[in-house]
C-alpha cells in the first residue's frame, strides 16, 4: 500500500518500479490523498482516489488501502511511502 499526496511523477515512478522489480509478484495498491495523478490509471497498480487531503501524513490513505487488502483477504500487507523504494 502506497499513499501519495503531491509527489513528483518521477518520485512515484521510482517507488512503483521498486515494487514491480521484487521477486514475488504483488498487487500494488496506490492511494491518492486528495491529489490524484491520472497517469497512474494506466499503470499496473490499483489506484484509489480519495476526494480530499486529510493532513495526516498519509495515515488515512494508508488505512484505506489496508482496509481494502484486509477485506479482499490478502495474505500479507506492507506499506511503502511514495518517496521511498525497496
DSSP file (Angstrom, degrees, kcal/mol; ACC not computed):
  #  RESIDUE AA STRUCTURE BP1 BP2  ACC     N-H-->O    O-->H-N    N-H-->O    O-->H-N    TCO  KAPPA ALPHA  PHI   PSI    X-CA   Y-CA   Z-CA
    1    1 A X              0   0    0      0, 0.0    79,-2.3     0, 0.0     2,-0.5   0.000 360.0 360.0 360.0 123.8    0.0    0.0    0.0
    2    2 A X  E     -a   30   0A   0     27,-3.1    29,-2.8    77,-0.2     2,-0.3  -0.950 360.0-162.0-122.9 112.0    1.5    3.3   -1.1
    3    3 A X  E     -a   31   0A   0     -2,-0.5    79,-1.3    27,-0.2     2,-0.3  -0.654  14.1-175.6 -83.2 147.5   -0.2    6.6   -0.1
    4    4 A X  E     +a   32   0A   0     27,-2.5    29,-3.0    -2,-0.3    31,-0.3  -0.985  18.1 173.5-142.5 158.6    0.8    9.7   -2.1
    5    5 A X  S    S-     0   0    0     -2,-0.3    -1,-0.1    27,-0.2    30,-0.1   0.562  76.0 -24.8-124.3 -86.3    0.0   13.4   -1.9
    6    6 A X  S    S+     0   0    0     26,-0.0     3,-0.1    28,-0.0    30,-0.0   0.017  82.5 148.3-126.9  26.9    1.8   15.8   -4.3
    7    7 A X        -     0   0    0      1,-0.1     2,-0.0     2,-0.1    -3,-0.0  -0.276  55.0-100.0 -62.5 149.3    5.0   13.9   -5.0
    8    8 A X    >>  -     0   0    0      1,-0.1     4,-1.9     4,-0.0     3,-0.5  -0.339  31.0-113.2 -65.5 151.6    6.5   14.5   -8.5
    9    9 A X  H 3> S+     0   0    0      1,-0.2     4,-3.1     2,-0.2     5,-0.2   0.880 115.8  57.3 -54.7 -41.9    5.8   11.8  -11.0
   10   10 A X  H 3> S+     0   0    0      1,-0.2     4,-1.9     2,-0.2    -1,-0.2   0.876 105.9  50.2 -60.4 -37.6    9.5   10.7  -11.1
   11   11 A X  H <> S+     0   0    0     -3,-0.5     4,-1.8     2,-0.2    -1,-0.2   0.934 113.3  45.0 -65.7 -46.1    9.4   10.1   -7.4
   12   12 A X  H  X S+     0   0    0     -4,-1.9     4,-2.9     1,-0.2    -2,-0.2   0.903 110.2  54.9 -66.2 -40.5    6.3    7.9   -7.7
   13   13 A X  H  X S+     0   0    0     -4,-3.1     4,-2.7     1,-0.2    -1,-0.2   0.897 105.9  52.2 -59.7 -40.1    7.7    6.1  -10.7
   14   14 A X  H  X S+     0   0    0     -4,-1.9     4,-1.9    -5,-0.2    -1,-0.2   0.916 111.1  47.8 -61.2 -42.7   10.8    5.2   -8.7
   15   15 A X  H  X S+     0   0    0     -4,-1.8     4,-1.7    67,-0.4    71,-0.3   0.944 112.5  47.8 -62.1 -49.9    8.6    3.8   -6.0
   16   16 A X  H  X S+     0   0    0     -4,-2.9     4,-2.7     1,-0.2    -2,-0.2   0.908 111.1  50.9 -59.9 -43.3    6.4    1.8   -8.4
   17   17 A X  H  X S+     0   0    0     -4,-2.7     4,-2.0     1,-0.2    -1,-0.2   0.877 106.1  55.2 -64.0 -37.4    9.4    0.3  -10.2
   18   18 A X  H  < S+     0   0    0     -4,-1.9    -1,-0.2    -5,-0.2    -2,-0.2   0.874 111.9  43.7 -65.3 -35.3   10.9   -0.8   -7.0
   19   19 A X  H >< S+     0   0    0     -4,-1.7     3,-1.6     1,-0.2    -2,-0.2   0.922 112.5  52.1 -72.1 -44.5    7.8   -2.7   -6.1
   20   20 A X  H 3< S+     0   0    0     -4,-2.7    -2,-0.2     1,-0.3    -1,-0.2   0.814 105.1  57.4 -60.9 -31.3    7.5   -4.1   -9.7
   21   21 A X  T 3< S+     0   0    0     -4,-2.0    -1,-0.3    -5,-0.2    -2,-0.2   0.410  79.8 115.2 -85.5   3.2   11.1   -5.4   -9.6
   22   22 A X  S <  S-     0   0    0     -3,-1.6     4,-0.1     2,-0.1    -3,-0.0  -0.330  73.8-124.0 -67.8 156.9   10.5   -7.5   -6.5
   23   23 A X  S    S+     0   0    0      2,-0.1     2,-0.5     1,-0.0    -1,-0.1   0.700  95.5  65.8 -78.3 -18.7   10.9  -11.3   -7.0
   24   24 A X  S    S-     0   0    0      0, 0.0    -2,-0.1     0, 0.0     2,-0.1  -0.908  90.9-120.9-104.3 125.3    7.4  -12.1   -5.6
   25   25 A X        +     0   0    0     -2,-0.5     2,-0.3    -4,-0.1    -2,-0.1  -0.375  40.2 176.6 -63.9 141.1    4.5  -10.8   -7.7
   26   26 A X        -     0   0    0     -4,-0.1     2,-0.6    -7,-0.1    -4,-0.0  -0.922  36.4-117.1-138.8 162.5    2.2   -8.4   -5.8
   27   27 A X        -     0   0    0     -2,-0.3     2,-0.7    18,-0.0    18,-0.1  -0.939  33.2-148.0 -97.3 123.0   -0.8   -6.2   -6.2
   28   28 A X        -     0   0    0     -2,-0.6    18,-3.1    16,-0.4     2,-0.7  -0.843   7.4-160.2 -98.6 114.6    0.3   -2.6   -5.6
   29   29 A X  E     - b   0  46A   0     -2,-0.7   -27,-3.1    16,-0.2     2,-0.5  -0.855   9.1-171.2 -95.8 116.9   -2.5   -0.5   -4.1
   30   30 A X  E     -ab   2  47A   0     16,-3.0    18,-2.9    -2,-0.7     2,-0.5  -0.942   3.4-162.6-113.9 125.7   -1.7    3.2   -4.6
   31   31 A X  E     -ab   3  48A   0    -29,-2.8   -27,-2.5    -2,-0.5     2,-0.5  -0.932   9.7-146.0-119.6 119.0   -3.9    5.7   -2.8
   32   32 A X  E     -ab   4  49A   0     16,-3.2    18,-2.4    -2,-0.5     2,-1.3  -0.685   8.7-148.2 -80.2 124.7   -4.1    9.4   -3.7
   33   33 A X  E    S- b   0  50A   0    -29,-3.0    22,-0.2    -2,-0.5    21,-0.1  -0.541  74.2 -51.2 -93.3  68.5   -4.7   11.6   -0.7
   34   34 A X  S    S+     0   0    0     -2,-1.3    19,-0.3    16,-0.6     2,-0.2   0.315 130.4  75.6  89.6  -8.3   -6.7   14.2   -2.4
   35   35 A X        -     0   0    0    -31,-0.3    -2,-0.2    17,-0.2    16,-0.1  -0.548  66.6-170.2-134.5  70.0   -4.5   15.0   -5.4
   36   36 A X        -     0   0    0     14,-0.2     2,-0.6    -4,-0.2    13,-0.1  -0.286  15.2-145.3 -66.2 144.8   -4.8   12.1   -7.8
   37   37 A X    >   -     0   0    0      1,-0.1     3,-2.0   -28,-0.0     4,-0.2  -0.947   7.5-152.0-110.1 111.8   -2.4   11.8  -10.8
   38   38 A X  G >  S+     0   0    0     -2,-0.6     3,-1.9     1,-0.3     4,-0.3   0.720  86.4  73.7 -61.6 -25.4   -4.3   10.4  -13.7
   39   39 A X  G >  S+     0   0    0      1,-0.3     3,-1.3     2,-0.2    -1,-0.3   0.775  85.3  68.9 -60.7 -23.8   -1.3    8.8  -15.4
   40   40 A X  G X  S+     0   0    0     -3,-2.0     3,-1.4     1,-0.3     5,-0.4   0.722  82.0  73.9 -67.7 -20.1   -1.4    6.2  -12.6
   41   41 A X  G <  S+     0   0    0     -3,-1.9    -1,-0.3     1,-0.3    -2,-0.2   0.764  97.5  47.7 -63.7 -23.8   -4.7    4.8  -14.1
   42   42 A X  G <  S+     0   0    0     -3,-1.3    -1,-0.3    -4,-0.3     2,-0.2   0.372  95.5  94.2 -98.8   4.6   -2.7    3.3  -16.9
   43   43 A X  S <  S-     0   0    0     -3,-1.4     2,-2.2    -4,-0.1     4,-0.1  -0.578  92.1-103.7 -90.2 158.0   -0.1    1.7  -14.6
   44   44 A X  S    S+     0   0    0     -2,-0.2   -16,-0.4     2,-0.1     2,-0.3  -0.360  88.8  98.7 -80.4  62.0   -0.3   -1.9  -13.4
   45   45 A X  S    S-     0   0    0     -2,-2.2     2,-0.8    -5,-0.4   -16,-0.2  -0.881  82.5-107.3-135.5 166.0   -1.5   -0.8   -9.9
   46   46 A X  E     -b   29   0A   0    -18,-3.1   -16,-3.0    -2,-0.3     2,-0.7  -0.906  40.2-158.6 -95.9 111.3   -4.8   -0.5   -8.1
   47   47 A X  E     -b   30   0A   0     -2,-0.8     2,-0.4   -18,-0.2   -16,-0.2  -0.831  10.9-174.4-102.6 111.5   -5.3    3.3   -8.0
   48   48 A X  E     -b   31   0A   0    -18,-2.9   -16,-3.2    -2,-0.7     2,-0.6  -0.883   9.2-155.3-105.3 135.3   -7.7    4.6   -5.3
   49   49 A X  E     -b   32   0A   0     -2,-0.4     2,-0.3   -18,-0.2   -16,-0.1  -0.932   0.5-156.1-118.3 112.6   -8.5    8.3   -5.3
   50   50 A X  E     -b   33   0A   0    -18,-2.4   -16,-0.6    -2,-0.6   -14,-0.2  -0.630  22.0-128.2 -82.2 146.7   -9.6   10.0   -2.1
   51   51 A X  S    S+     0   0    0     -2,-0.3     2,-0.3   -18,-0.1    -1,-0.1   0.620  82.2  10.2 -76.5 -13.4  -11.7   13.1   -2.6
   52   52 A X  S    S-     0   0    0    -20,-0.2   -18,-0.2   -17,-0.0   -17,-0.2  -0.986  82.4 -92.1-157.4 163.1   -9.7   15.4   -0.4
   53   53 A X        -     0   0    0     -2,-0.3   -19,-0.1   -19,-0.3   -48,-0.0  -0.479  23.5-159.1 -76.4 150.7   -6.4   15.6    1.6
   54   54 A X        -     0   0    0    -21,-0.1    -1,-0.1    -2,-0.1   -20,-0.1   0.438  23.4-135.3-113.5  -2.7   -6.5   14.6    5.2
   55   55 A X  S    S+     0   0    0    -22,-0.2    -2,-0.0     1,-0.1   -22,-0.0   0.856  72.3 113.9  52.1  41.6   -3.4   16.4    6.5
   56   56 A X  S >  S-     0   0    0      0, 0.0     3,-1.5     0, 0.0    -1,-0.1  -0.007  93.1 -99.7-131.6  30.1   -2.3   13.3    8.4
   57   57 A X  T 3  S-     0   0    0      1,-0.3   -54,-0.1     2,-0.1   -52,-0.0   0.787  82.9 -52.5  60.0  31.1    0.9   12.4    6.6
   58   58 A X  T 3> S+     0   0    0    -54,-0.1     4,-3.0   -25,-0.1    -1,-0.3   0.469 103.3 126.6  89.4   2.5   -0.8    9.6    4.6
   59   59 A X  H <> S+     0   0    0     -3,-1.5     4,-2.5     2,-0.2     5,-0.1   0.905  75.3  45.8 -63.6 -41.8   -2.4    7.8    7.5
   60   60 A X  H  > S+     0   0    0      2,-0.2     4,-2.6     1,-0.2    -1,-0.2   0.944 115.3  46.9 -65.0 -46.7   -5.9    7.9    6.1
   61   61 A X  H  > S+     0   0    0      1,-0.2     4,-2.2     2,-0.2    -2,-0.2   0.912 113.1  49.6 -61.1 -42.8   -4.8    6.8    2.7
   62   62 A X  H  X S+     0   0    0     -4,-3.0     4,-2.4     1,-0.2    -1,-0.2   0.925 111.6  49.5 -59.1 -45.9   -2.6    4.1    4.2
   63   63 A X  H  X S+     0   0    0     -4,-2.5     4,-2.7    -5,-0.2    -2,-0.2   0.891 109.2  50.8 -63.1 -42.0   -5.6    2.9    6.3
   64   64 A X  H  X S+     0   0    0     -4,-2.6     4,-2.1     2,-0.2    -1,-0.2   0.924 111.8  47.8 -62.5 -44.9   -8.0    2.8    3.3
   65   65 A X  H  X S+     0   0    0     -4,-2.2     4,-2.1     1,-0.2    -2,-0.2   0.905 112.7  48.9 -61.8 -41.6   -5.5    0.8    1.3
   66   66 A X  H  X S+     0   0    0     -4,-2.4     4,-2.6     2,-0.2    -2,-0.2   0.904 109.0  52.5 -65.8 -42.0   -5.1   -1.6    4.3
   67   67 A X  H  X S+     0   0    0     -4,-2.7     4,-2.7     1,-0.2    -1,-0.2   0.898 109.2  50.3 -61.4 -40.2   -8.8   -2.0    4.8
   68   68 A X  H  X S+     0   0    0     -4,-2.1     4,-2.0     2,-0.2    -1,-0.2   0.937 111.2  48.4 -61.3 -46.5   -9.2   -2.9    1.1
   69   69 A X  H  <>S+     0   0    0     -4,-2.1     5,-2.4     1,-0.2    -2,-0.2   0.891 113.1  47.4 -63.0 -40.3   -6.4   -5.5    1.4
   70   70 A X  H ><5S+     0   0    0     -4,-2.6     3,-1.7     3,-0.2    -1,-0.2   0.936 111.3  50.6 -65.2 -46.8   -8.0   -7.0    4.6
   71   71 A X  H 3<5S+     0   0    0     -4,-2.7    -2,-0.2     1,-0.3    -1,-0.2   0.831 111.7  48.1 -61.7 -32.2  -11.5   -7.1    3.0
   72   72 A X  T 3<5S-     0   0    0     -4,-2.0    -1,-0.3    -5,-0.2    -2,-0.2   0.325 114.2-120.8 -92.8   8.0  -10.1   -8.9   -0.1
   73   73 A X  T < 5 -     0   0    0     -3,-1.7    -3,-0.2     1,-0.2    -2,-0.1   0.862  39.9-177.1  59.4  44.6   -8.2  -11.3    2.2
   74   74 A X      < -     0   0    0     -5,-2.4    -1,-0.2     1,-0.1     3,-0.1  -0.422  30.5-129.3 -65.6 148.6   -4.6  -10.7    1.0
   75   75 A X  S    S+     0   0    0      1,-0.2     2,-0.3    -2,-0.1    -1,-0.1   0.815  85.9   6.2 -70.4 -31.1   -2.1  -12.9    2.7
   76   76 A X        -     0   0    0     -7,-0.0     2,-0.4     2,-0.0    -1,-0.2  -0.984  61.6-152.8-150.9 155.5    0.1  -10.0    3.7
   77   77 A X        +     0   0    0     -2,-0.3     2,-0.3    -3,-0.1   -11,-0.0  -0.999  14.8 178.3-133.5 131.1    0.1   -6.2    3.7
   78   78 A X        -     0   0    0     -2,-0.4     2,-0.4     2,-0.0    -2,-0.0  -0.908  17.9-137.7-127.8 161.7    3.1   -4.0    3.5
   79   79 A X        +     0   0    0     -2,-0.3     2,-0.3   -77,-0.0   -77,-0.2  -0.947  19.6 173.8-123.3 139.0    3.4   -0.2    3.4
   80   80 A X        -     0   0    0    -79,-2.3   -77,-0.1    -2,-0.4     6,-0.1  -0.924  26.5-133.6-145.1 115.4    5.7    1.9    1.2
   81   81 A X    >   -     0   0    0     -2,-0.3     3,-1.9   -79,-0.2   -77,-0.1  -0.342  27.5-113.7 -66.7 152.1    5.5    5.7    1.1
   82   82 A X  T 3  S+     0   0    0    -79,-1.3   -67,-0.4     1,-0.3    -1,-0.1   0.750 114.5  55.4 -61.6 -26.5    5.7    7.2   -2.4
   83   83 A X  T 3  S+     0   0    0    -69,-0.1    -1,-0.3   -68,-0.1     2,-0.2   0.176 103.6  67.7 -94.9  19.4    9.0    8.9   -1.7
   84   84 A X    <   -     0   0    0     -3,-1.9     2,-0.3   -72,-0.1   -66,-0.1  -0.776  62.4-161.6-126.9 173.9   10.7    5.6   -0.8
   85   85 A X              0   0    0     -2,-0.2   -70,-0.1   -67,-0.1   -69,-0.1  -0.985 360.0 360.0-153.1 159.0   11.7    2.4   -2.6
   86   86 A X              0   0    0     -2,-0.3   -71,-0.1   -71,-0.3    -1,-0.0   0.414 360.0 360.0 -89.3 360.0   12.6   -1.2   -1.9
